[in-house]
Amino acid sequence: ILYYLCDMLVVDVNNYDLIPRNPREASQIQKNKENFVFFVPDHEENRKINDFVKHLGGLSTATGEVDLVEEIVQTRVKNQYREWDIKYDKKFVHFRHITKRITPEGTQTGLFFITNDGFLNFKPLVNNPKCKELKIKLTHIKCILKYRHLFHNNALQVWKFHGKRCKLLVFDDEKTRDAIFNFLYEKLPYIRNYIERLDVMTEKWVKGQVNNFDYLMYLNTVASRSVNDLAQYPIFPWVIGDYTSSKLDLNNPKSFRDLRKPVGALNPSKLKKFKSRYEDMQNESGHELPFMYGSHYSTPAIILYFLIRQIPDFTLKLQNGAFGPGDRIFRSIEQGWWSCLNIGPDVKELIPEFYDNNGDFLLNTDEIDLGITQDNELIDDVVLPAWASTSQEFCQKMRMALESDYVSSELHHWIDLIFGYKQSGPASVEAHNVFYNITYEENIDWSQIPKEDRPGLELQIQEFGQCPQQLFQQPHPRRQSRGMLLNNPVKECFFPDERQVVMKKIMISSQEVERLKTELDNVNKMHRENLARQNNEFKIHDKRRKKQIDRLKKQHQDELEGLKTKLEKLERESGGNDGKENQEANAEKEEEYKTAIEELKENHKKELAKYV
């Protein structure tokens, strides 16, 4: 800064960067040298400039981008604390902490506090339209759950009674998080009734009282997976293995993927290479933790790969303003499955949208320019398998497959791989389910990692993928039957997943389907009999109506003929009698007969109208 006087600020910029955002190309940087002059007539802006100048020394001495951001954040924190102390009295507040709120758009740093008047507050430190202030009345909180973020047990998930998504808040340490968790549990004792224990929910699933989708969402939630966190998005399996047939046969086991194996082990030739690498690492000195898969089944890049049409701005943010090469964009279901089977590092699983969505995420409704492939094919909507004509039909058939008899009887094997005892240890080696070491929580001891090395490791963990919290130490029990009809539901069973899934969806067993089919046939038979009876009654009524009409026609015709005969007789008599008085009398009678004839015709029409 050259000088700041009155309402004018002059800044000497030795070197500044221009970074134009182009979604189709990588960001380009242009360097320039120039002086800037700003006029600041507003008093409030003057105060902000003064605050900035005061902290210029700290900003100027920052040795890198991390230090610079830290200095800016700390400056903002001090200003917020000062404003907060003016607005609030400390004795009216239970907690006050610098907290991070995790959303799909990114991480927001803000001030968290709970006031005595019963409100949970989060005030962002950055003035951004997307960073909205959060204020929740405590009595509107439905459920809270502890959450693991970047292998730190320092986060909370908060659900509202009428909220679409939970709020994900990250605190400085586990002690702070637990203090707030315990405070809310004491203040709101009812919230502990809205989440089932793991053993209870597993027993319900085994007995067929919970469907497969809801159970997987429940496991994802208690294992610290959330749609707010792209680094720990809910994981769902590929269950269908046939994307080439014209018809999908869910009664044929060959239509399904082998749920006993991870994606990387489905192709024997591909697995052979992974096993060879693992053995080579075992034989090499210095490799304490060998692995088979250097990539992971769930990462932010994979989530955005599937959701690129629904949230394209997130993809641009992750990839520096570019969608990437056309051949790497999600463009076909069949091609995506083929890639998992044949391309070396591709071991991705699916996301819940494939099973609980109308398929909008597969459509390019915003007409985004996603480019073309190397074969000059335009990338637009995702190409569906031949057995699905619309994206909605595709997701419906995927859901039918997930809830099918075959998947219900095999799903516990996949749960062992992702959430269970085959996730790590000797069982994972035997199951060919070993991933890069930093994707496992047990391999990260933050107390042994220097503070300056933690940001880089956290970034690696966020981008490379994280295995869910291990929920089961023993083999997961097999589902006993597919019957999922709740006979006597005592209360709503709340699943704290991000769609506020409540166990109201009741899947019907195959026996129940047969019963309904029989009942439907009986209803159709009864309907046909009623229709035949009504048709017969209508025919009888129609015959009676025709007879009545014919009778009325004959009656009116006879009356009409009688009047016409009288009229003709009168005309003959009047023609032979020249008396003036007789002629006038006959004329009056003739007029009466004509009027009577017209009235008779009109009455005839009205009588007939009753039967038509």
C-alpha positions, 0 to 999 in steps of 0.5 A, a space after each residue: 500500500 502506497 498510502 491511505 488518506 481520507 477516502 482514497 487508497 492507493 495500492 502498488 501491486 508488484 505482481 498479480 494473477 488473472 485466472 479466467 475460468 473456462 469450463 472447457 480448458 485448464 485455467 490460464 494465468 496472466 501476470 501483470 504489474 500495475 497500481 490500483 486506486 480505490 475510492 472509499 467514501 463509505 464510513 463502514 468501508 473505511 473501518 474495514 480498510 483500517 482493520 485490513 491495514 492493521 493486519 497487513 504486516 501479518 499478511 505480508 510476512 506469510 511464507 506460503 498460501 497456508 500461512 496467508 489463509 490462516 492469517 486471514 482466518 484468524 483476523 476474521 475470527 478476532 473481528 467476529 469475536 469482537 462483534 459477538 462480545 458487543 452483541 451477546 453477553 457471555 453469561 447467556 451462552 453455553 458454548 462458543 467455538 470456531 467450527 467448520 460446517 461441511 456441505 457438498 459445496 465445500 467447508 465453511 468456517 464459522 462461530 458456533 454457539 448455543 444460547 440460553 433462550 434455546 437456539 443452536 447457532 452457526 455464523 459464517 466468518 466469510 461474507 458469501 451468499 452461499 454461506 448462510 447463517 444457521 439458527 436452529 431452535 433446540 426443540 426442533 432438533 430430532 436427532 444428533 449423531 457423532 461423526 468421524 471427519 478425516 479420521 478425526 472423531 470431532 464432528 456432529 450430525 444434527 437433524 431437524 424434524 422438518 429438514 431435508 438434510 442433516 447439518 454436519 459440524 466439525 469441532 476442534 477436538 473430540 472433547 469439545 464435540 462430546 461436551 456439546 453432544 452430552 449437553 444436547 442429550 441432557 437438554 433433549 432426552 427424547 432425541 435418543 429414541 430416534 436412532 436404533 442400536 446397531 444390533 437391533 437394526 441388524 436383527 430387524 433386517 435379518 427377520 425381514 422387517 427392514 428392506 435392503 435400501 433402508 438398512 444400507 442407508 442406516 449402516 452408511 449413516 452410523 459408519 460416518 457417511 453423509 451426502 453432505 460430505 463428498 469425501 464420505 458419501 454413502 456407498 451402495 453396491 453394483 448389484 446388476 451385472 447384465 447391462 447388454 441384454 434387451 430384457 432384464 431377468 431378475 430370476 436368473 442369478 447370472 443377471 447379478 454381480 457376485 457380492 462375495 467379491 470386491 469390484 477389483 476381484 470380479 475379473 480374474 485377469 485383473 485380480 491376478 495383477 493386483 495380487 502380483 503387486 501385493 506379493 511384490 510389495 510383501 517381498 520388498 524391504 521397507 513396505 510395511 503395509 502392502 496393498 492390492 488397490 491403489 485407488 478406492 471405491 468411493 472418493 469425491 472424484 467418483 461422486 462427482 463423476 456420477 453427479 456431473 449433470 446434477 452438480 456440474 459446478 462442484 466438478 468445475 471446482 474440483 478440477 480447476 474449472 474443467 470437466 476433463 477429457 470427454 472419454 473420462 466423463 460418465 456417459 453410459 451405464 454399460 461403459 461404466 460397468 465395463 470400466 470397473 471390470 476391465 480398467 486397472 485402477 477402476 474399482 468404484 461402487 455406486 451411490 444411493 441415487 441409483 436406487 432411490 431416485 427418479 433418474 434425474 441425475 442421469 439427464 442433461 436437463 441443463 444442456 451442459 456442454 460436456 464435450 465429445 469423445 475421441 470417436 466424435 460422439 456428443 456427450 449428453 444424457 447417460 446412455 441407458 441399458 437396452 432393458 430401460 427406456 427411461 432413467 426413471 425405469 432404470 432406477 426402478 429396476 435397479 431398486 427391484 434388483 436390490 430388493 430381489 431374493 438373490 441380492 437379499 440372500 447375498 448382501 451380507 457378504 458385501 456388508 462384510 467387505 465394506 462395513 464388516 470383518 473383511 474390511 481389514 486384517 487377515 480376512 481382507 487379504 483372503 477376500 482380496 480387499 486390501 486398499 492403500 494404507 491411508 484409507 484405513 483409520 487404524 493406520 492414522 495416529 494423529 498424535 504421532 504426526 507433526 502439526 505441519 504435516 497434518 494438512 497435507 495428510 488430511 488432503 490425501 485422505 480426503 481425495 484418496 478415499 476413506 473406508 467406513 467405520 468398521 461396524 462388525 467384527 464377526 461375519 454378518 448374519 444372513 437374511 432369513 427371509 425376504 418378507 418385510 411386512 411389518 405386522 404390528 409397528 409400534 412406532 416409527 423407526 427413524 433412520 438418520 440418513 440425509 433424506 430423512 428416510 423413515 421406515 414407511 416403505 414396506 416391501 411385499 414378500 413373494 407370497 404376499 404378491 401371489 395373494 394380491 394377484 389372486 385378490 386382484 383376479 377375484 376383483 376383476 372377476 367380480 367386476 366382469 360379472 357386475 358389468 355383465 349383469 348391468 349390461 343385461 339389465 340395460 338391455 332389458 330396460 332398453 327393450 321396455 323403453 322401446 316398447 313404451 316409446 312405440 306405445 306412446 307413438 301409436 297413442 299420439 298418432 291415433 289422437 293426431 289422426 282423430 283430430 285431423 279427421 275432425 278437422 277435415 270433416 269441419 272443412 267439408 261442412 264449412 264448404 257446403 254452408 254459405 251462412 255467414 254465422 256458420 262460417 265464422 263458427 266453423 273457422 273458430 273450431 278449425 283454429 281450435 283443432 289446429 292449435 290442439 294438433 300443435 299442442 299434441 305434437 309438442 306433448 308428444 315430443 316431451 313424452 318421448 324425451 323422457 325415454 331417449 
